[in-house]
Amino acid sequence: MKRLLLLGASGSIGLQTVDVVSHHRNEFCIIGLSVGYQIDKLHELLKQLPEVKRVCVAESEQLASLQKLYPDILFEAGESGLAALCAWNEYDMLVNALVGFRGLIPTLTAIQYDKDVALANKESLVVGGELIKAELEKHSSKLYPIDSEHSAIFQCLKGNEHRAVDKLIITASGGSFRDYTREQLQHVSVKQALSHPNWSMGSRITIDSATMMNKGFEVIEAHYLFDIPYSDITTLIHRESIVHSMVQFKDHAILAQLGTPDMRIPIQYALTYPLREKIYDSEPLDFDNLSTLHFQPTDLKRYPLLKTAYEVGARKGNSGAIMNGADEAAVAHFLAGRISFLDIEAAVQGALEHIDYVANATLSDLIEADRNARTYVDAFAERKHL
């Protein structure tokens, strides 16, 4: 029985993790979780998960009422509560399904306590890849990717030597506006941006998919997960989201992982690795109804934030924290109607230009860079909104 700590349990990945666990109760149990502000969903989750012993919520004001309602569960709140959960000795694997910068410290903490991490929080590596890499070298922990693209690469690499790899090919749907010109993007709405053609995801990642910032994050994540130089990581537009990514080897053979766009597949593989278990309530890929797969090069002029991510990844230091913090803030302002879709790009690039670069960034440097990036974007949005 593998005991899981699930952070971000009320989000899309979190709920799908609960679904996977519900079908494999002999192999897994969730003994701790976090839900942020989603208290209504917490009550539903606790009905489904009787093994839960500890819970973290966003606001300390909720603690007294929750503790009274569930006297056998220990409740904690905020960033300190997340850190305490991850330092807990009773769990075996952290499933980090948090969104954004706040996922970094939980990932670092779990590794420092020799816990394995099933990672959906790509920002951990985008922001703190160098710190995480250093901690992994000192501890017995392992990272297992949950993102569909990185799970695909992970599966294709199994049984192959690292030195045989020539190139990683990360596929991308192209997002909500893949058929739009730059000119057409000037007046798109939030509702249009949230209409992803293939996947059902949270609002931030859906917007990041439309700007391709998300794909840039995945390039940086792949660099740290698989120790592959940025020059050997490429992206490819694949409209159907059937080929989840590929690995090209030095003999020019290419291995690809195919499947329906169902995030429970990579979630389950991360939890059961190296085994493959039956997946429930899911249909296999039907080749009888799959007539064509489309691929096209990614245009970095069309998606400038993807180009920015390559540059940030190569630069290292606190650049990832600046980029991510600016993007988180800019997406929030776009969703609130304060800035336009294309302003997201301008805000991120402006933050990178105006905030001081730190080469050998400590955790404190990353926290400061994140804070400064958000402050810059807030001021940017205020000027635009006037």
C-alpha positions as CSV (number, residue, x, y, z in Angstrom):
1,M,0.0,0.0,0.0
2,K,1.5,3.3,-1.1
3,R,0.5,6.2,1.1
4,L,-0.1,9.4,-0.9
5,L,0.0,13.1,0.0
6,L,-2.0,15.0,-2.5
7,L,-1.6,18.8,-2.8
8,G,-4.1,20.6,-5.0
9,A,-6.7,17.9,-4.4
10,S,-9.6,20.1,-5.5
11,G,-8.1,21.0,-8.9
12,S,-8.4,19.1,-12.2
13,I,-5.3,16.9,-11.7
14,G,-6.1,16.4,-8.0
15,L,-9.6,15.2,-8.7
16,Q,-8.4,12.9,-11.4
17,T,-5.8,11.5,-9.0
18,V,-8.6,10.7,-6.6
19,D,-10.4,8.9,-9.4
20,V,-7.4,6.8,-10.1
21,V,-6.9,6.0,-6.5
22,S,-10.6,5.0,-6.1
23,H,-10.1,2.3,-8.7
24,H,-6.9,0.9,-7.0
25,R,-7.7,0.9,-3.3
26,N,-5.5,-2.1,-2.7
27,E,-2.5,-0.3,-4.0
28,F,-3.0,3.3,-2.8
29,C,-4.5,5.4,-0.2
30,I,-4.5,9.2,0.3
31,I,-3.6,10.1,3.9
32,G,-3.1,13.8,3.5
33,L,-4.3,16.6,1.1
34,S,-4.6,20.3,0.5
35,V,-7.5,22.1,-1.1
36,G,-6.8,25.8,-0.9
37,Y,-10.1,27.7,-0.8
38,Q,-12.3,24.9,-2.0
39,I,-14.0,24.0,1.3
40,D,-17.1,22.6,-0.4
41,K,-15.0,20.2,-2.4
42,L,-13.1,19.3,0.8
43,H,-16.2,18.0,2.4
44,E,-16.9,15.8,-0.7
45,L,-13.3,14.5,-0.7
46,L,-13.4,13.6,2.9
47,K,-16.5,11.5,2.3
48,Q,-14.5,9.6,-0.4
49,L,-11.2,9.3,1.4
50,P,-11.6,7.9,4.9
51,E,-7.9,7.4,5.4
52,V,-7.1,11.2,5.4
53,K,-5.3,12.2,8.6
54,R,-4.1,15.7,7.8
55,V,-5.5,18.6,5.6
56,C,-4.1,22.0,4.6
57,V,-6.4,24.8,3.6
58,A,-5.6,28.4,2.5
59,E,-7.1,30.4,5.4
60,S,-6.4,29.9,9.1
61,E,-9.8,31.3,9.9
62,Q,-11.3,28.0,8.6
63,L,-9.3,25.9,11.0
64,A,-11.5,26.0,14.2
65,S,-14.7,25.1,12.4
66,L,-13.1,22.3,10.4
67,Q,-11.4,20.9,13.4
68,K,-14.7,20.8,15.3
69,L,-16.4,19.1,12.4
70,Y,-13.6,16.5,11.8
71,P,-12.0,15.9,15.2
72,D,-9.9,13.0,14.0
73,I,-8.1,15.0,11.3
74,L,-5.3,17.6,11.9
75,F,-5.9,20.8,10.0
76,E,-3.3,23.3,9.0
77,A,-3.3,26.4,6.8
78,G,-1.2,28.5,4.4
79,E,2.3,28.1,3.2
80,S,3.5,26.8,6.5
81,G,0.8,24.2,6.5
82,L,1.9,22.9,3.1
83,A,5.5,22.8,4.3
84,A,4.5,20.9,7.4
85,L,2.5,18.4,5.4
86,C,5.5,17.7,3.1
87,A,7.8,17.2,6.1
88,W,5.4,14.6,7.6
89,N,7.0,11.2,7.9
90,E,3.9,9.0,7.3
91,Y,3.4,9.4,3.5
92,D,5.4,7.6,0.8
93,M,4.9,9.8,-2.3
94,L,3.9,13.4,-2.8
95,V,1.5,14.1,-5.7
96,N,2.1,17.8,-6.3
97,A,-0.8,19.1,-8.3
98,L,-0.6,22.7,-7.1
99,V,-0.6,25.4,-9.7
100,G,2.1,28.1,-9.7
101,F,5.1,29.2,-7.7
102,R,3.6,27.9,-4.4
103,G,4.4,24.4,-5.6
104,L,8.2,24.9,-5.3
105,I,8.7,24.7,-1.6
106,P,6.6,21.6,-1.2
107,T,8.6,19.8,-3.9
108,L,11.9,20.8,-2.3
109,T,10.7,19.8,1.2
110,A,9.5,16.4,0.1
111,I,12.8,15.7,-1.6
112,Q,14.7,16.8,1.5
113,Y,12.7,14.3,3.5
114,D,13.6,11.5,1.0
115,K,10.0,11.3,-0.4
116,D,9.3,10.5,-4.1
117,V,7.4,13.1,-6.0
118,A,4.8,12.6,-8.7
119,L,5.1,16.1,-10.3
120,A,2.3,18.0,-12.0
121,N,3.5,21.4,-10.8
122,K,5.8,22.3,-13.7
123,E,6.6,25.6,-12.0
124,S,8.7,23.8,-9.5
125,L,11.3,23.1,-12.2
126,V,10.7,26.3,-14.2
127,V,11.4,28.4,-11.1
128,G,13.8,26.2,-9.1
129,G,15.2,23.6,-11.4
130,E,18.8,24.1,-10.2
131,L,17.8,23.9,-6.5
132,I,15.7,20.7,-7.1
133,K,18.5,19.1,-9.1
134,A,21.0,19.8,-6.3
135,E,18.6,18.3,-3.7
136,L,17.9,15.2,-5.8
137,E,21.7,14.5,-5.9
138,K,21.8,14.6,-2.1
139,H,18.7,12.5,-1.4
140,S,17.2,9.2,-2.4
141,S,14.0,10.8,-3.8
142,K,12.8,10.4,-7.4
143,L,10.7,12.6,-9.6
144,Y,7.9,11.0,-11.7
145,P,6.3,13.3,-14.3
146,I,2.6,13.7,-14.5
147,D,2.4,16.1,-17.4
148,S,1.2,14.1,-20.4
149,E,4.2,15.3,-22.6
150,H,6.8,14.4,-20.0
151,S,5.1,11.1,-19.1
152,A,5.3,10.2,-22.8
153,I,9.0,11.0,-23.0
154,F,9.6,9.1,-19.7
155,Q,7.8,6.0,-21.2
156,C,9.7,6.3,-24.5
157,L,13.1,6.5,-22.7
158,K,12.4,3.3,-20.6
159,G,15.0,0.7,-21.5
160,N,17.1,3.1,-23.6
161,E,20.4,4.6,-22.7
162,H,20.7,8.3,-22.2
163,R,23.6,8.6,-24.6
164,A,21.5,7.2,-27.4
165,V,19.1,10.1,-27.3
166,D,19.3,12.6,-30.2
167,K,16.3,14.8,-29.6
168,L,13.1,15.2,-27.5
169,I,10.1,16.2,-29.5
170,I,7.4,17.8,-27.3
171,T,4.0,18.0,-29.0
172,A,1.5,20.9,-28.6
173,S,-2.1,21.3,-29.5
174,G,-1.5,25.0,-30.4
175,G,-4.2,26.1,-27.9
176,S,-7.4,28.0,-28.3
177,F,-6.1,30.4,-30.9
178,R,-4.0,28.1,-33.1
179,D,-5.8,29.2,-36.2
180,Y,-5.6,32.9,-35.4
181,T,-3.2,35.4,-36.9
182,R,-1.4,37.9,-34.7
183,E,-3.7,40.6,-35.9
184,Q,-6.8,38.5,-34.9
185,L,-5.4,38.0,-31.4
186,Q,-5.7,41.7,-30.6
187,H,-9.4,41.6,-29.6
188,V,-10.0,38.0,-28.4
189,S,-12.1,37.5,-25.3
190,V,-11.5,35.6,-22.1
191,K,-14.3,33.2,-23.0
192,Q,-12.6,32.4,-26.3
193,A,-9.3,31.9,-24.7
194,L,-10.8,29.4,-22.2
195,S,-12.2,27.2,-25.0
196,H,-9.4,24.7,-25.4
197,P,-10.0,22.4,-28.4
198,N,-8.8,19.2,-26.8
199,W,-8.3,19.3,-23.1
200,S,-10.4,20.2,-20.0
201,M,-8.0,22.1,-17.7
202,G,-7.8,24.9,-15.2
203,S,-8.1,28.5,-16.3
204,R,-4.4,29.4,-16.0
205,I,-3.0,26.5,-17.8
206,T,-5.7,26.9,-20.6
207,I,-4.5,30.5,-21.1
208,D,-0.9,29.4,-21.0
209,S,-1.7,26.9,-23.6
210,A,-3.1,29.6,-25.9
211,T,0.1,31.8,-25.5
212,M,2.3,28.7,-25.6
213,M,3.9,29.8,-22.3
214,N,2.8,26.4,-21.0
215,K,4.9,24.7,-23.8
216,G,7.8,26.9,-22.9
217,F,7.5,25.7,-19.3
218,E,7.5,22.2,-20.5
219,V,10.7,22.7,-22.4
220,I,12.4,23.8,-19.2
221,E,10.8,21.0,-17.3
222,A,12.1,18.4,-19.8
223,H,15.6,19.8,-19.6
224,Y,15.7,19.2,-15.8
225,L,13.8,15.9,-15.8
226,F,15.8,14.2,-18.6
227,D,19.1,16.1,-18.5
228,I,18.9,17.0,-22.2
229,P,20.3,20.3,-23.5
230,Y,17.9,22.9,-24.8
231,S,19.4,22.7,-28.3
232,D,18.1,19.1,-28.4
233,I,14.5,19.8,-27.2
234,T,12.1,20.9,-29.9
235,T,8.3,21.4,-30.1
236,L,5.8,20.4,-32.7
237,I,2.2,21.4,-33.3
238,H,0.0,18.4,-33.3
239,R,-3.7,19.3,-33.4
240,E,-5.2,16.0,-32.3
241,S,-3.3,15.6,-29.0
242,I,-3.0,11.9,-29.7
243,V,0.8,11.7,-29.9
244,H,1.8,13.1,-26.5
245,S,5.5,13.4,-27.3
246,M,8.4,11.6,-29.0
247,V,12.0,10.7,-28.6
248,Q,14.4,10.6,-31.5
249,F,17.5,8.5,-31.1
250,K,20.9,8.8,-32.7
251,D,20.1,6.0,-35.2
252,H,17.1,8.2,-36.3
253,A,14.5,5.8,-34.8
254,I,11.7,7.7,-33.2
255,L,9.5,6.3,-30.4
256,A,6.2,8.0,-29.6
257,Q,3.6,7.5,-26.9
258,L,0.0,7.6,-28.2
259,G,-3.3,7.7,-26.4
260,T,-6.6,9.5,-25.9
261,P,-6.3,12.9,-24.2
262,D,-7.0,11.6,-20.7
263,M,-4.8,12.8,-17.9
264,R,-5.6,9.8,-15.7
265,I,-3.2,7.8,-17.9
266,P,0.0,9.7,-17.0
267,I,-1.2,10.2,-13.4
268,Q,-1.7,6.4,-13.0
269,Y,1.6,5.6,-14.7
270,A,3.5,8.0,-12.3
271,L,1.8,6.2,-9.3
272,T,2.3,2.6,-10.5
273,Y,5.7,2.9,-12.1
274,P,7.3,0.6,-13.2
275,L,4.1,-1.4,-13.5
276,R,1.1,-0.8,-15.8
277,E,-2.3,-1.3,-14.2
278,K,-5.7,-1.5,-15.8
279,I,-7.4,2.0,-16.2
280,Y,-11.1,2.2,-15.6
281,D,-13.9,4.3,-17.2
282,S,-11.7,5.1,-20.2
283,E,-11.8,4.1,-23.8
284,P,-8.6,3.0,-25.7
285,L,-7.5,4.8,-28.8
286,D,-9.7,3.7,-31.7
287,F,-7.6,3.5,-34.8
288,D,-10.6,2.6,-36.9
289,N,-11.8,6.2,-36.4
290,L,-8.4,7.8,-36.5
291,S,-7.9,8.7,-40.1
292,T,-5.2,11.4,-40.0
293,L,-2.6,12.9,-37.6
294,H,-1.4,16.4,-38.4
295,F,2.0,17.9,-37.5
296,Q,3.5,21.3,-38.2
297,P,6.5,23.3,-37.1
298,T,6.1,25.7,-34.2
299,D,6.4,29.3,-35.3
300,L,8.3,31.2,-32.6
301,K,7.3,34.5,-34.1
302,R,3.6,33.5,-33.7
303,Y,4.3,32.3,-30.2
304,P,7.0,34.7,-28.8
305,L,6.7,33.4,-25.2
306,L,7.9,30.0,-26.3
307,K,11.1,31.7,-27.6
308,T,11.3,33.6,-24.4
309,A,11.2,30.4,-22.4
310,Y,14.1,28.9,-24.3
311,E,16.2,32.0,-23.5
312,V,15.1,32.0,-19.8
313,G,15.9,28.3,-19.5
314,A,19.4,28.8,-20.9
315,R,20.0,31.8,-18.7
316,K,19.0,30.1,-15.5
317,G,19.4,32.1,-12.2
318,N,16.3,33.9,-11.1
319,S,15.0,34.3,-14.7
320,G,12.5,31.4,-14.4
321,A,11.0,32.9,-11.2
322,I,10.6,36.3,-12.9
323,M,9.0,34.7,-16.0
324,N,6.6,32.5,-14.0
325,G,5.7,35.2,-11.5
326,A,5.0,37.7,-14.3
327,D,2.9,35.1,-16.2
328,E,0.9,34.1,-13.2
329,A,0.0,37.8,-12.5
330,A,-0.6,38.7,-16.2
331,V,-2.9,35.7,-16.7
332,A,-4.9,36.7,-13.6
333,H,-5.3,40.3,-14.9
334,F,-6.4,39.0,-18.3
335,L,-9.0,36.7,-16.7
336,A,-10.2,39.7,-14.7
337,G,-10.5,41.8,-17.9
338,R,-7.8,44.3,-17.0
339,I,-5.4,43.6,-19.8
340,S,-5.7,42.2,-23.3
341,F,-4.5,38.7,-24.4
342,L,-1.4,40.1,-26.2
343,D,-0.6,42.2,-23.1
344,I,0.3,38.9,-21.3
345,E,3.4,38.7,-23.6
346,A,4.3,42.3,-23.1
347,A,4.0,42.0,-19.3
348,V,6.2,38.9,-19.1
349,Q,8.9,40.3,-21.4
350,G,8.8,43.7,-19.6
351,A,9.3,42.0,-16.2
352,L,12.3,40.1,-17.6
353,E,13.8,43.4,-18.9
354,H,13.2,45.5,-15.7
355,I,13.9,43.1,-12.8
356,D,17.5,42.5,-11.7
357,Y,19.0,39.2,-12.8
358,V,20.7,37.0,-10.2
359,A,22.9,34.3,-11.5
360,N,23.3,31.8,-8.6
361,A,19.9,32.3,-7.1
362,T,19.0,31.0,-3.7
363,L,15.5,30.2,-2.6
364,S,15.3,33.7,-1.0
365,D,16.3,35.2,-4.4
366,L,13.6,33.2,-6.2
367,I,11.0,34.3,-3.7
368,E,12.0,37.9,-4.1
369,A,12.1,37.6,-7.9
370,D,8.6,36.2,-7.9
371,R,7.3,39.0,-5.7
372,N,9.0,41.7,-7.8
373,A,7.6,40.2,-11.0
374,R,4.1,40.3,-9.7
375,T,4.5,43.9,-8.5
376,Y,5.8,44.9,-11.9
377,V,2.8,43.3,-13.7
378,D,0.3,44.8,-11.3
379,A,1.6,48.2,-12.1
380,F,1.6,47.3,-15.8
381,A,-2.0,46.3,-15.6
382,E,-3.0,49.4,-13.7
383,R,-1.6,51.6,-16.4
384,K,-3.4,49.6,-19.1
385,H,-6.7,49.7,-17.1
386,L,-6.7,53.5,-16.6
